[in-house]
């Protein structure tokens, strides 16, 4: 396996001090979210509501960044005519195909790394904070939509959320307190993929904020129908336009191709 550049010999004294503190706070990898919170109701119903699953009926849908295919299968079972799951990780696509077959939805689902087929609707669930080049991903979504089509996105936690560092948020906002080098050095003790930056880890992490997504959407060819930061339940009383980067749980968005 490749050896990360952030080795002990190359670390600054400041990075080394932070690394040692991280090792003391979290000597092993923290548990990550496994999706079990959505098991009973389904992620799409939870994040977007029942009405969304009515919206997919009879449509061709592309699930952009489909992962293991749970949402693609959910849409196929809800009545989508055809669902194309796109992802760059072939191992996840294999699991997605197995999931579709097990659910009896394989005749409506296709999982692939690329497609030239266009769709009535594109979904992007828990993906915009992970794309290496999110602007290019957004442009690709626009090209894959038919005229009048809709992109429905839901993603988060965003970068300034207490757990916006995902794996690196070993406590709230740890990813903002510690340097990238120190966090990567800590991660390299239990991950051996050679990543030296946040965007190089498995799945990627691009520091997506609410403001950054809004600017990217406004500069795109899409017409912005809605961008909704959803407050963290316990912080909803202090959630407003000035605090939203720190107090939003997820972002829901609808962008239109005219």
Secondary structure, 3 states (H helix, E strand, C coil): CCCCCCCHHHCCHHHHHHHHHHHHHCCCCCCCCCCHHHCCCCHHHHHHCHHHHHHCCCCEEEEECCCCCHHHHHHHHCCCCEEEEECCCHHHHHHHHHHHHHHCCCCCEEEECCCCCCEEEEEEECCCCCCCCHHHHHHHHHHHEEEEEEEEEEECCCCCCCCCCHHHCCCCCHHHHCCHHHHHHHHCCCCCCCCCCHHHCCCCCCCCCHHHHHHHHHHCCCEEEEEEEEECHHHHHHCCCCCHHHHEEEEEEEEECC
